[in-house]
Amino acid sequence: MADQTPTGPLELGAKMEYAEHEKTYRLFVQLAKWSTIVCVALLAAMAFGFFAGGGFFSSLLLFIILVGGGGYVLRDMPAHIT
C-alpha cells in the first residue's frame, strides 16, 4: 500500500518565519509601486517629447518632476488595503 504520511514542512507543523514573509511582501509592494511610477512617468515624458515637441531636456525635466511627485503622493501608501 502507498504511504499516506504527509512529508511537506507545512503538514508537519514547521514554524514559519512570519517576520521574513512580511519583509519580503513589503519589499515587493515597494518595488511594484516604484516600477509603476517610473513607467507612467517615462511614458508621459516620451509622449511629451515626441508628440508635443517638448524636446529631450524638457522631457527629462518632466520625467524627474513626475517621479518625484508620484513618490511624494504615494509615500505613505499602506502595504495592503483592508
PyMOL commands that place a pseudoatom at each C-alpha (Angstrom):
pseudoatom trace, name=CA, resn=MET, resi=1, chain=A, elem=C, hetatm=0, pos=[0.000, 0.000, 0.000]
pseudoatom trace, name=CA, resn=ALA, resi=2, chain=A, elem=C, hetatm=0, pos=[1.065, 3.547, -0.609]
pseudoatom trace, name=CA, resn=ASP, resi=3, chain=A, elem=C, hetatm=0, pos=[2.349, 5.593, 2.291]
pseudoatom trace, name=CA, resn=GLN, resi=4, chain=A, elem=C, hetatm=0, pos=[-0.126, 8.412, 3.044]
pseudoatom trace, name=CA, resn=THR, resi=5, chain=A, elem=C, hetatm=0, pos=[2.090, 10.201, 5.581]
pseudoatom trace, name=CA, resn=PRO, resi=6, chain=A, elem=C, hetatm=0, pos=[2.419, 13.947, 4.892]
pseudoatom trace, name=CA, resn=THR, resi=7, chain=A, elem=C, hetatm=0, pos=[6.007, 14.885, 4.100]
pseudoatom trace, name=CA, resn=GLY, resi=8, chain=A, elem=C, hetatm=0, pos=[5.951, 18.668, 3.489]
pseudoatom trace, name=CA, resn=PRO, resi=9, chain=A, elem=C, hetatm=0, pos=[7.018, 21.185, 6.117]
pseudoatom trace, name=CA, resn=LEU, resi=10, chain=A, elem=C, hetatm=0, pos=[3.540, 22.729, 6.422]
pseudoatom trace, name=CA, resn=GLU, resi=11, chain=A, elem=C, hetatm=0, pos=[1.901, 19.409, 7.064]
pseudoatom trace, name=CA, resn=LEU, resi=12, chain=A, elem=C, hetatm=0, pos=[4.369, 18.642, 9.834]
pseudoatom trace, name=CA, resn=GLY, resi=13, chain=A, elem=C, hetatm=0, pos=[3.710, 21.934, 11.591]
pseudoatom trace, name=CA, resn=ALA, resi=14, chain=A, elem=C, hetatm=0, pos=[7.059, 23.574, 10.944]
pseudoatom trace, name=CA, resn=LYS, resi=15, chain=A, elem=C, hetatm=0, pos=[7.411, 27.059, 12.334]
pseudoatom trace, name=CA, resn=MET, resi=16, chain=A, elem=C, hetatm=0, pos=[7.138, 29.803, 9.728]
pseudoatom trace, name=CA, resn=GLU, resi=17, chain=A, elem=C, hetatm=0, pos=[9.265, 32.936, 9.673]
pseudoatom trace, name=CA, resn=TYR, resi=18, chain=A, elem=C, hetatm=0, pos=[6.434, 35.451, 9.548]
pseudoatom trace, name=CA, resn=ALA, resi=19, chain=A, elem=C, hetatm=0, pos=[8.751, 38.435, 10.003]
pseudoatom trace, name=CA, resn=GLU, resi=20, chain=A, elem=C, hetatm=0, pos=[10.661, 37.393, 6.888]
pseudoatom trace, name=CA, resn=HIS, resi=21, chain=A, elem=C, hetatm=0, pos=[7.396, 36.967, 4.962]
pseudoatom trace, name=CA, resn=GLU, resi=22, chain=A, elem=C, hetatm=0, pos=[6.291, 40.485, 5.989]
pseudoatom trace, name=CA, resn=LYS, resi=23, chain=A, elem=C, hetatm=0, pos=[9.653, 41.930, 4.983]
pseudoatom trace, name=CA, resn=THR, resi=24, chain=A, elem=C, hetatm=0, pos=[9.546, 40.250, 1.569]
pseudoatom trace, name=CA, resn=TYR, resi=25, chain=A, elem=C, hetatm=0, pos=[5.948, 41.352, 0.968]
pseudoatom trace, name=CA, resn=ARG, resi=26, chain=A, elem=C, hetatm=0, pos=[6.723, 44.977, 1.828]
pseudoatom trace, name=CA, resn=LEU, resi=27, chain=A, elem=C, hetatm=0, pos=[9.736, 44.922, -0.480]
pseudoatom trace, name=CA, resn=PHE, resi=28, chain=A, elem=C, hetatm=0, pos=[7.562, 43.535, -3.286]
pseudoatom trace, name=CA, resn=VAL, resi=29, chain=A, elem=C, hetatm=0, pos=[4.923, 46.238, -2.764]
pseudoatom trace, name=CA, resn=GLN, resi=30, chain=A, elem=C, hetatm=0, pos=[7.577, 48.981, -2.789]
pseudoatom trace, name=CA, resn=LEU, resi=31, chain=A, elem=C, hetatm=0, pos=[9.124, 47.562, -5.957]
pseudoatom trace, name=CA, resn=ALA, resi=32, chain=A, elem=C, hetatm=0, pos=[5.738, 47.374, -7.673]
pseudoatom trace, name=CA, resn=LYS, resi=33, chain=A, elem=C, hetatm=0, pos=[4.872, 50.938, -6.600]
pseudoatom trace, name=CA, resn=TRP, resi=34, chain=A, elem=C, hetatm=0, pos=[8.138, 52.442, -7.849]
pseudoatom trace, name=CA, resn=SER, resi=35, chain=A, elem=C, hetatm=0, pos=[8.066, 50.433, -11.073]
pseudoatom trace, name=CA, resn=THR, resi=36, chain=A, elem=C, hetatm=0, pos=[4.592, 51.732, -11.828]
pseudoatom trace, name=CA, resn=ILE, resi=37, chain=A, elem=C, hetatm=0, pos=[5.576, 55.330, -11.053]
pseudoatom trace, name=CA, resn=VAL, resi=38, chain=A, elem=C, hetatm=0, pos=[8.658, 55.149, -13.286]
pseudoatom trace, name=CA, resn=CYS, resi=39, chain=A, elem=C, hetatm=0, pos=[6.759, 53.504, -16.172]
pseudoatom trace, name=CA, resn=VAL, resi=40, chain=A, elem=C, hetatm=0, pos=[3.948, 56.066, -16.102]
pseudoatom trace, name=CA, resn=ALA, resi=41, chain=A, elem=C, hetatm=0, pos=[6.389, 58.972, -15.841]
pseudoatom trace, name=CA, resn=LEU, resi=42, chain=A, elem=C, hetatm=0, pos=[8.510, 57.589, -18.682]
pseudoatom trace, name=CA, resn=LEU, resi=43, chain=A, elem=C, hetatm=0, pos=[5.507, 57.155, -20.966]
pseudoatom trace, name=CA, resn=ALA, resi=44, chain=A, elem=C, hetatm=0, pos=[4.236, 60.659, -20.203]
pseudoatom trace, name=CA, resn=ALA, resi=45, chain=A, elem=C, hetatm=0, pos=[7.684, 62.201, -20.772]
pseudoatom trace, name=CA, resn=MET, resi=46, chain=A, elem=C, hetatm=0, pos=[8.138, 60.303, -24.036]
pseudoatom trace, name=CA, resn=ALA, resi=47, chain=A, elem=C, hetatm=0, pos=[4.730, 61.403, -25.270]
pseudoatom trace, name=CA, resn=PHE, resi=48, chain=A, elem=C, hetatm=0, pos=[5.522, 64.990, -24.319]
pseudoatom trace, name=CA, resn=GLY, resi=49, chain=A, elem=C, hetatm=0, pos=[8.905, 64.893, -26.027]
pseudoatom trace, name=CA, resn=PHE, resi=50, chain=A, elem=C, hetatm=0, pos=[7.871, 63.119, -29.211]
pseudoatom trace, name=CA, resn=PHE, resi=51, chain=A, elem=C, hetatm=0, pos=[4.336, 64.318, -29.875]
pseudoatom trace, name=CA, resn=ALA, resi=52, chain=A, elem=C, hetatm=0, pos=[4.201, 67.738, -28.234]
pseudoatom trace, name=CA, resn=GLY, resi=53, chain=A, elem=C, hetatm=0, pos=[7.642, 68.783, -29.469]
pseudoatom trace, name=CA, resn=GLY, resi=54, chain=A, elem=C, hetatm=0, pos=[8.994, 69.315, -25.972]
pseudoatom trace, name=CA, resn=GLY, resi=55, chain=A, elem=C, hetatm=0, pos=[12.497, 68.088, -26.724]
pseudoatom trace, name=CA, resn=PHE, resi=56, chain=A, elem=C, hetatm=0, pos=[14.867, 65.949, -24.699]
pseudoatom trace, name=CA, resn=PHE, resi=57, chain=A, elem=C, hetatm=0, pos=[15.653, 68.257, -21.791]
pseudoatom trace, name=CA, resn=SER, resi=58, chain=A, elem=C, hetatm=0, pos=[12.046, 69.308, -21.263]
pseudoatom trace, name=CA, resn=SER, resi=59, chain=A, elem=C, hetatm=0, pos=[11.020, 65.650, -21.289]
pseudoatom trace, name=CA, resn=LEU, resi=60, chain=A, elem=C, hetatm=0, pos=[13.786, 64.783, -18.839]
pseudoatom trace, name=CA, resn=LEU, resi=61, chain=A, elem=C, hetatm=0, pos=[12.630, 67.563, -16.521]
pseudoatom trace, name=CA, resn=LEU, resi=62, chain=A, elem=C, hetatm=0, pos=[9.026, 66.361, -16.792]
pseudoatom trace, name=CA, resn=PHE, resi=63, chain=A, elem=C, hetatm=0, pos=[10.153, 62.779, -16.021]
pseudoatom trace, name=CA, resn=ILE, resi=64, chain=A, elem=C, hetatm=0, pos=[12.015, 63.909, -12.896]
pseudoatom trace, name=CA, resn=ILE, resi=65, chain=A, elem=C, hetatm=0, pos=[9.066, 66.007, -11.722]
pseudoatom trace, name=CA, resn=LEU, resi=66, chain=A, elem=C, hetatm=0, pos=[6.589, 63.161, -12.285]
pseudoatom trace, name=CA, resn=VAL, resi=67, chain=A, elem=C, hetatm=0, pos=[8.744, 60.582, -10.483]
pseudoatom trace, name=CA, resn=GLY, resi=68, chain=A, elem=C, hetatm=0, pos=[9.289, 62.941, -7.569]
pseudoatom trace, name=CA, resn=GLY, resi=69, chain=A, elem=C, hetatm=0, pos=[5.610, 63.909, -7.425]
pseudoatom trace, name=CA, resn=GLY, resi=70, chain=A, elem=C, hetatm=0, pos=[4.442, 60.314, -7.673]
pseudoatom trace, name=CA, resn=GLY, resi=71, chain=A, elem=C, hetatm=0, pos=[6.845, 59.270, -4.937]
pseudoatom trace, name=CA, resn=TYR, resi=72, chain=A, elem=C, hetatm=0, pos=[5.623, 62.116, -2.743]
pseudoatom trace, name=CA, resn=VAL, resi=73, chain=A, elem=C, hetatm=0, pos=[1.945, 61.328, -3.283]
pseudoatom trace, name=CA, resn=LEU, resi=74, chain=A, elem=C, hetatm=0, pos=[2.390, 57.585, -2.652]
pseudoatom trace, name=CA, resn=ARG, resi=75, chain=A, elem=C, hetatm=0, pos=[4.995, 57.877, 0.144]
pseudoatom trace, name=CA, resn=ASP, resi=76, chain=A, elem=C, hetatm=0, pos=[2.716, 56.508, 2.877]
pseudoatom trace, name=CA, resn=MET, resi=77, chain=A, elem=C, hetatm=0, pos=[0.761, 54.028, 0.793]
pseudoatom trace, name=CA, resn=PRO, resi=78, chain=A, elem=C, hetatm=0, pos=[-0.331, 51.126, 3.013]
pseudoatom trace, name=CA, resn=ALA, resi=79, chain=A, elem=C, hetatm=0, pos=[1.108, 47.698, 2.272]
pseudoatom trace, name=CA, resn=HIS, resi=80, chain=A, elem=C, hetatm=0, pos=[-2.386, 46.285, 1.913]
pseudoatom trace, name=CA, resn=ILE, resi=81, chain=A, elem=C, hetatm=0, pos=[-5.906, 47.639, 1.697]
pseudoatom trace, name=CA, resn=THR, resi=82, chain=A, elem=C, hetatm=0, pos=[-8.412, 46.070, 4.044]
for i in range(1, 82): cmd.bond("trace and resi %d" % i, "trace and resi %d" % (i + 1))
show_as sticks, trace
zoom trace
